[in-house]
């Protein structure tokens, strides 16, 4: 089993900086490093990044989609692992959400009169497994 390791600290800002994470708020940090290896447009990557606001401990899957213009659209599924960080006293400090799987469907058409899109499927998964237990610092 291969679980991704993070440098974790009690301070959320230090953890964010040392691991190149995105802090949505003081309790949710996101590791979107898988997007660097994904061969999709920047508009589609921005759509995935903007959709992280819907990710919580109880909802680890993001369904996204957008029609960019009359000729381009995309939709897909982004899935996350959660790494919950606790203090020695047992209080929850924050959670790191690791993007581990993306299934993206880029759609294009040649004319506004076309009813069918040409679909390009892009699937990427990381080699990391979900953590079995929480991290205590």
N, CA, C and O of each residue as an XYZ file, in Angstrom:
548
protein
N       0.842     -1.179      0.000
C       0.000      0.000      0.000
C       0.887      1.241      0.000
O       1.830      1.335      0.786
N       0.593      2.161     -0.853
C       1.402      3.352     -1.039
C       0.544      4.585     -0.750
O      -0.291      4.968     -1.569
N       0.750      5.204      0.414
C      -0.009      6.383      0.816
C       0.895      7.598      0.696
O       2.057      7.553      1.101
N       0.373      8.676      0.146
C       1.168      9.899     -0.016
C       1.476     10.502      1.350
O       0.600     10.610      2.208
N       2.726     10.889      1.537
C       3.179     11.475      2.798
C       3.221     12.999      2.673
O       3.633     13.539      1.646
N       2.794     13.669      3.717
C       2.830     15.126      3.777
C       3.633     15.557      4.992
O       3.686     14.846      5.996
N       4.264     16.732      4.898
C       4.891     17.359      6.061
C       3.779     18.131      6.761
O       3.304     19.144      6.247
N       3.367     17.656      7.925
C       2.237     18.280      8.614
C       2.714     19.010      9.864
O       3.627     18.566     10.561
N       2.074     20.131     10.122
C       2.377     20.975     11.272
C       1.056     21.398     11.900
O      -0.005     21.261     11.291
N       1.132     21.913     13.122
C      -0.079     22.422     13.770
C      -0.599     23.660     13.036
O      -1.802     23.920     13.022
N       0.297     24.406     12.439
C      -0.055     25.625     11.723
C      -0.488     25.270     10.291
O       0.279     24.673      9.535
N      -1.694     25.634      9.938
C      -2.239     25.341      8.605
C      -1.427     26.037      7.513
O      -1.174     25.453      6.459
N      -1.024     27.270      7.760
C      -0.288     28.025      6.742
C       1.064     27.393      6.443
O       1.489     27.368      5.288
N       1.743     26.883      7.463
C       3.043     26.246      7.242
C       2.875     24.937      6.469
O       3.671     24.634      5.580
N       1.852     24.169      6.802
C       1.575     22.932      6.071
C       1.252     23.233      4.611
O       1.718     22.533      3.712
N       0.460     24.266      4.376
C       0.097     24.667      3.016
C       1.328     25.053      2.209
O       1.478     24.643      1.058
N       2.199     25.835      2.810
C       3.384     26.319      2.103
C       4.374     25.192      1.824
O       4.903     25.104      0.716
N       4.634     24.330      2.805
C       5.639     23.272      2.645
C       5.216     22.179      1.670
O       6.072     21.503      1.100
N       3.923     21.993      1.469
C       3.431     20.925      0.604
C       2.815     21.428     -0.696
O       2.276     20.630     -1.463
N       2.881     22.736     -0.965
C       2.285     23.338     -2.170
C       0.804     23.000     -2.291
O       0.350     22.516     -3.328
N       0.061     23.256     -1.229
C      -1.367     22.973     -1.191
C      -2.159     24.255     -1.410
O      -1.617     25.358     -1.340
N      -3.441     24.090     -1.673
C      -4.364     25.214     -1.785
C      -5.245     25.194     -0.547
O      -5.878     24.181     -0.251
N      -5.289     26.306      0.177
C      -6.125     26.403      1.375
C      -7.445     27.061      0.998
O      -7.484     28.240      0.646
N      -8.520     26.294      1.075
C      -9.836     26.857      0.784
C     -10.349     27.633      1.993
O     -10.918     28.715      1.848
N     -10.151     27.085      3.166
C     -10.437     27.761      4.428
C      -9.468     27.201      5.464
O      -8.507     26.522      5.099
N      -9.698     27.468      6.734
C      -8.735     27.043      7.759
C      -8.807     25.552      8.069
O      -7.948     25.044      8.790
N      -9.790     24.845      7.557
C      -9.952     23.414      7.845
C      -9.770     22.517      6.628
O      -9.624     21.305      6.782
N      -9.775     23.083      5.415
C      -9.692     22.262      4.203
C      -8.532     22.704      3.323
O      -8.498     23.832      2.831
N      -7.572     21.781      3.134
C      -6.431     22.008      2.256
C      -6.526     21.030      1.095
O      -6.991     19.903      1.267
N      -6.088     21.454     -0.085
C      -6.220     20.622     -1.274
C      -4.883     20.421     -1.964
O      -4.130     21.368     -2.190
N      -4.604     19.158     -2.295
C      -3.428     18.786     -3.071
C      -3.907     18.471     -4.483
O      -4.478     17.409     -4.732
N      -3.671     19.396     -5.401
C      -4.115     19.240     -6.785
C      -2.938     18.995     -7.717
O      -2.992     19.361     -8.891
N      -1.882     18.384     -7.210
C      -0.675     18.160     -8.015
C      -0.922     17.205     -9.180
O      -0.155     17.210    -10.143
N      -1.960     16.396     -9.117
C      -2.291     15.493    -10.226
C      -2.668     16.277    -11.487
O      -2.498     15.776    -12.599
N      -3.174     17.491    -11.324
C      -3.559     18.307    -12.484
C      -2.361     18.680    -13.351
O      -2.521     18.952    -14.541
N      -1.158     18.697    -12.765
C       0.041     19.016    -13.551
C       0.302     17.975    -14.628
O       0.848     18.298    -15.683
N      -0.085     16.724    -14.373
C       0.136     15.635    -15.324
C      -1.035     15.423    -16.278
O      -0.949     14.608    -17.196
N      -2.118     16.145    -16.069
C      -3.330     15.949    -16.860
C      -3.250     16.767    -18.146
O      -2.961     17.963    -18.107
N      -3.505     16.129    -19.273
C      -3.395     16.767    -20.582
C      -4.757     17.321    -21.014
O      -5.408     16.787    -21.912
N      -5.167     18.406    -20.350
C      -6.410     19.095    -20.702
C      -6.124     20.592    -20.739
O      -5.050     21.038    -20.333
N      -7.091     21.364    -21.231
C      -6.886     22.808    -21.358
C      -6.897     23.486    -19.987
O      -7.373     22.920    -19.003
N      -6.368     24.697    -19.946
C      -6.335     25.458    -18.696
C      -7.740     25.820    -18.222
O      -7.984     25.904    -17.018
N      -8.672     26.037    -19.163
C     -10.059     26.331    -18.779
C     -10.671     25.153    -18.031
O     -11.418     25.336    -17.070
N     -10.350     23.943    -18.481
C     -10.889     22.756    -17.821
C     -10.231     22.534    -16.462
O     -10.894     22.107    -15.516
N      -8.939     22.819    -16.357
C      -8.262     22.725    -15.055
C      -8.834     23.741    -14.073
O      -9.038     23.429    -12.900
N      -9.094     24.957    -14.551
C      -9.691     25.977    -13.689
C     -11.074     25.561    -13.211
O     -11.463     25.879    -12.086
N     -11.810     24.864    -14.041
C     -13.129     24.379    -13.658
C     -13.023     23.376    -12.511
O     -13.828     23.415    -11.580
N     -12.040     22.483    -12.570
C     -11.822     21.516    -11.488
C     -11.402     22.244    -10.213
O     -11.880     21.919     -9.125
N     -10.513     23.225    -10.343
C     -10.050     23.978     -9.173
C     -11.197     24.769     -8.548
O     -11.306     24.824     -7.323
N     -12.045     25.378     -9.359
C     -13.171     26.151     -8.829
C     -14.232     25.271     -8.179
O     -15.037     25.757     -7.385
N     -14.240     24.000     -8.504
C     -15.259     23.096     -7.968
C     -14.864     22.491     -6.618
O     -15.651     21.743     -6.037
N     -13.662     22.796     -6.103
C     -13.249     22.196     -4.831
C     -14.070     22.703     -3.655
O     -14.048     22.095     -2.585
N     -14.790     23.796     -3.829
C     -15.604     24.318     -2.729
C     -16.731     23.366     -2.343
O     -17.340     23.529     -1.286
N     -17.016     22.377     -3.186
C     -18.073     21.412     -2.895
C     -17.548     20.138     -2.237
O     -18.319     19.210     -1.992
N     -16.245     20.081     -1.947
C     -15.640     18.887     -1.362
C     -15.591     19.028      0.155
O     -15.072     20.010      0.686
N     -16.140     18.030      0.840
C     -16.133     17.963      2.303
C     -15.778     16.538      2.712
O     -15.621     15.663      1.860
N     -15.652     16.308      4.023
C     -15.346     14.964      4.523
C     -16.392     13.942      4.095
O     -16.064     12.778      3.866
N     -17.626     14.361      3.986
C     -18.703     13.438      3.626
C     -18.930     13.346      2.120
O     -19.656     12.463      1.664
N     -18.328     14.234      1.346
C     -18.513     14.251     -0.103
C     -17.147     14.381     -0.766
O     -16.616     15.484     -0.893
N     -16.575     13.249     -1.191
C     -15.223     13.236     -1.742
C     -15.201     13.142     -3.260
O     -14.140     12.933     -3.849
N     -16.351     13.294     -3.900
C     -16.443     13.214     -5.352
C     -17.038     14.504     -5.895
O     -18.040     15.006     -5.385
N     -16.410     15.027     -6.931
C     -16.874     16.253     -7.560
C     -17.315     15.941     -8.987
O     -16.541     15.405     -9.780
N     -18.553     16.276     -9.306
C     -19.064     16.165    -10.668
C     -19.104     17.584    -11.235
O     -19.790     18.451    -10.693
N     -18.390     17.815    -12.297
C     -18.297     19.160    -12.841
C     -18.642     19.141    -14.323
O     -18.571     18.103    -14.981
N     -19.012     20.298    -14.827
C     -19.302     20.429    -16.247
C     -19.582     21.869    -16.607
O     -20.066     22.650    -15.788
N     -19.270     22.211    -17.848
C     -19.517     23.578    -18.296
C     -19.514     23.620    -19.813
O     -18.735     22.927    -20.467
N     -20.394     24.442    -20.364
C     -20.377     24.756    -21.790
C     -19.639     26.084    -21.908
O     -20.135     27.117    -21.459
N     -18.454     26.057    -22.513
C     -17.625     27.257    -22.600
C     -18.135     28.219    -23.671
O     -18.176     29.430    -23.453
N     -18.515     27.691    -24.803
C     -19.075     28.490    -25.895
C     -19.894     27.541    -26.770
O     -20.185     26.420    -26.353
N     -20.266     27.966    -27.961
C     -21.094     27.126    -28.829
C     -20.356     25.905    -29.358
O     -20.989     24.984    -29.874
N     -19.038     25.877    -29.242
C     -18.253     24.809    -29.861
C     -17.488     23.937    -28.870
O     -17.019     22.862    -29.245
N     -17.350     24.366    -27.627
C     -16.532     23.644    -26.649
C     -17.276     23.465    -25.334
O     -17.943     24.376    -24.845
N     -17.143     22.276    -24.781
C     -17.734     21.967    -23.483
C     -16.898     20.880    -22.824
O     -16.075     20.234    -23.472
N     -17.116     20.689    -21.539
C     -16.453     19.575    -20.856
C     -17.282     19.176    -19.647
O     -18.071     19.964    -19.126
N     -17.091     17.955    -19.219
C     -17.642     17.480    -17.958
C     -16.762     16.348    -17.459
O     -15.927     15.821    -18.195
N     -16.958     15.981    -16.202
C     -16.133     14.915    -15.667
C     -16.348     14.692    -14.190
O     -17.235     15.273    -13.565
N     -15.499     13.823    -13.649
C     -15.559     13.424    -12.249
C     -14.156     13.556    -11.668
O     -13.189     13.064    -12.250
N     -14.048     14.218    -10.522
C     -12.785     14.312     -9.786
C     -13.006     13.675     -8.419
O     -13.974     13.994     -7.727
N     -12.100     12.770     -8.031
C     -12.245     12.063     -6.756
C     -11.050     12.358     -5.860
O      -9.927     12.535     -6.332
N     -11.315     12.409     -4.558
C     -10.319     12.829     -3.579
C     -10.174     11.798     -2.460
O     -11.138     11.126     -2.093
N      -8.942     11.680     -1.918
C      -8.682     10.980     -0.661
C      -8.619     12.041      0.424
O      -8.205     13.172      0.168
N      -9.025     11.683      1.630
C      -8.905     12.643      2.731
C      -7.857     12.162      3.732
O      -7.802     10.983      4.082
N      -7.035     13.098      4.178
C      -6.031     12.868      5.214
C      -6.414     13.787      6.372
O      -6.180     14.994      6.313
N      -6.998     13.221      7.420
C      -7.443     14.033      8.554
C      -6.291     14.199      9.541
O      -5.626     13.229      9.904
N      -6.067     15.428      9.968
C      -4.966     15.764     10.857
C      -5.545     16.150     12.222
O      -6.402     17.027     12.326
N      -5.050     15.468     13.272
C      -5.505     15.707     14.637
C      -4.334     16.122     15.514
O      -3.182     15.798     15.223
N      -4.635     16.840     16.591
C      -3.611     17.175     17.580
C      -3.436     15.992     18.530
O      -4.199     15.028     18.474
N      -2.433     16.066     19.400
C      -2.217     14.997     20.379
C      -3.379     14.883     21.352
O      -3.616     13.812     21.910
N      -4.106     15.971     21.562
C      -5.263     15.955     22.461
C      -6.508     15.381     21.792
O      -7.525     15.176     22.455
N      -6.442     15.127     20.515
C      -7.561     14.524     19.801
C      -8.480     15.502     19.102
O      -9.518     15.097     18.580
N      -8.131     16.779     19.076
C      -8.984     17.741     18.378
C      -8.605     17.784     16.896
O      -7.430     17.714     16.534
N      -9.612     17.898     16.068
C      -9.399     17.949     14.621
C      -8.812     19.301     14.248
O      -9.393     20.342     14.554
N      -7.652     19.285     13.581
C      -7.012     20.533     13.167
C      -7.436     20.931     11.760
O      -7.909     22.047     11.546
N      -7.269     20.027     10.800
C      -7.635     20.295      9.414
C      -7.612     18.986      8.634
O      -7.199     17.950      9.155
N      -8.056     19.041      7.387
C      -8.077     17.878      6.503
C      -7.391     18.248      5.196
O      -7.633     19.314      4.629
N      -6.525     17.343      4.726
C      -5.901     17.508      3.417
C      -6.653     16.609      2.441
O      -6.743     15.399      2.651
N      -7.190     17.193      1.384
C      -7.885     16.440      0.351
C      -6.938     16.279     -0.831
O      -6.501     17.262     -1.429
N      -6.628     15.039     -1.158
C      -5.687     14.725     -2.239
C      -6.460     14.285     -3.478
O      -7.179     13.287     -3.435
N      -6.320     15.009     -4.564
C      -6.928     14.617     -5.835
C      -6.214     13.369     -6.341
O      -5.011     13.402     -6.600
N      -6.955     12.262     -6.484
C      -6.301     11.024     -6.915
C      -6.853     10.467     -8.219
O      -6.237      9.573     -8.798
N      -7.977     10.954     -8.698
C      -8.531     10.417     -9.935
C      -9.346     11.488    -10.653
O     -10.152     12.192    -10.044
N      -9.118     11.595    -11.962
C      -9.882     12.523    -12.793
C     -10.309     11.790    -14.051
O      -9.490     11.164    -14.725
N     -11.594     11.872    -14.363
C     -12.129     11.393    -15.639
C     -12.743     12.609    -16.315
O     -13.796     13.092    -15.899
N     -12.093     13.098    -17.346
C     -12.512     14.325    -18.011
C     -12.944     14.017    -19.443
O     -12.302     13.235    -20.145
N     -14.031     14.638    -19.856
C     -14.552     14.470    -21.208
C     -14.614     15.845    -21.871
O     -15.477     16.659    -21.543
N     -13.697     16.097    -22.804
C     -13.671     17.351    -23.561
C     -14.512     17.164    -24.817
O     -14.365     16.174    -25.534
N     -15.390     18.120    -25.075
C     -16.314     17.988    -26.203
C     -16.164     19.188    -27.124
O     -16.116     20.331    -26.671
N     -16.090     18.917    -28.415
C     -16.003     19.980    -29.415
C     -16.932     19.655    -30.580
O     -17.223     18.490    -30.850
N     -17.388     20.686    -31.257
C     -18.153     20.498    -32.494
C     -17.690     21.545    -33.497
O     -17.147     22.583    -33.120
N     -17.908     21.268    -34.763
C     -17.419     22.135    -35.833
C     -18.391     23.265    -36.174
O     -17.975     24.322    -36.649
N     -19.660     23.047    -35.937
C     -20.669     24.013    -36.356
C     -21.751     24.110    -35.285
O     -21.981     23.160    -34.537
N     -22.402     25.246    -35.220
C     -23.492     25.380    -34.256
C     -24.696     24.530    -34.659
O     -25.617     24.340    -33.865
N     -24.688     24.023    -35.880
C     -25.783     23.187    -36.343
C     -25.547     21.715    -36.035
O     -26.452     20.895    -36.187
N     -24.324     21.372    -35.598
C     -24.051     19.988    -35.207
C     -24.732     19.699    -33.875
O     -24.644     20.487    -32.933
N     -25.401     18.574    -33.812
C     -25.997     18.167    -32.543
C     -25.088     17.211    -31.789
O     -25.321     16.938    -30.612
N     -24.063     16.702    -32.443
C     -23.153     15.757    -31.808
C     -21.788     16.395    -31.609
O     -21.276     17.109    -32.471
N     -21.235     16.123    -30.484
C     -19.888     16.594    -30.163
C     -18.873     15.498    -30.448
O     -19.187     14.312    -30.355
N     -17.653     15.900    -30.797
C     -16.520     14.980    -30.793
C     -16.004     14.957    -29.362
O     -15.685     16.004    -28.798
N     -15.921     13.776    -28.774
C     -15.571     13.646    -27.361
C     -14.166     13.078    -27.223
O     -13.825     12.068    -27.837
N     -13.365     13.742    -26.410
C     -12.023     13.256    -26.075
C     -12.026     12.897    -24.590
O     -12.252     13.754    -23.736
N     -11.778     11.641    -24.296
C     -11.789     11.167    -22.910
C     -10.365     11.175    -22.355
O      -9.445     10.657    -22.988
N     -10.188     11.762    -21.179
C      -8.894     11.787    -20.501
C      -9.088     11.232    -19.104
O      -9.860     11.774    -18.313
N      -8.386     10.147    -18.799
C      -8.485      9.515    -17.482
C      -7.090      9.466    -16.880
O      -6.137      9.033    -17.528
N      -6.979      9.912    -15.638
C      -5.692      9.885    -14.945
C      -5.928      9.556    -13.481
O      -6.803     10.135    -12.838
N      -5.142      8.619    -12.959
C      -5.203      8.247    -11.545
C      -3.803      8.273    -10.964
O      -2.825      7.990    -11.656
N      -3.717      8.613     -9.693
C      -2.413      8.597     -9.028
C      -2.118      7.183     -8.544
O      -2.993      6.317     -8.543
N      -0.886      6.966     -8.137
C      -0.475      5.656     -7.635
C      -0.679      5.525     -6.136
O      -0.270      4.528     -5.541
N      -1.301      6.512     -5.521
C      -1.452      6.506     -4.068
C      -2.802      5.930     -3.662
O      -3.814      6.117     -4.338
N      -2.782      5.220     -2.527
C      -3.997      4.644     -1.963
C      -4.558      5.580     -0.898
O      -3.896      6.524     -0.467
N      -5.785      5.299     -0.485
C      -6.406      6.068      0.587
C      -5.748      5.709      1.915
O      -5.430      4.543      2.149
N      -5.541      6.693      2.785
C      -4.954      6.376      4.090
C      -5.933      5.578      4.940
O      -7.142      5.802      4.891
N      -5.397      4.642      5.722
C      -6.247      3.810      6.566
C      -6.562      4.462      7.901
O      -7.602      4.184      8.498
N      -5.678      5.323      8.373
C      -5.921      5.971      9.654
C      -5.546      7.444      9.578
O      -4.969      7.909      8.595
N      -5.885      8.158     10.632
C      -5.662      9.592     10.677
C      -4.231      9.900     11.105
O      -3.523      9.027     11.608
N      -3.816     11.133     10.902
C      -2.471     11.581     11.261
C      -2.567     12.398     12.543
O      -3.403     13.293     12.662
N      -1.704     12.080     13.496
C      -1.676     12.810     14.763
C      -0.366     13.573     14.861
O       0.706     13.010     14.636
N      -0.452     14.858     15.198
C       0.772     15.663     15.367
C       0.787     16.313     16.730
O       1.732     17.029     17.062
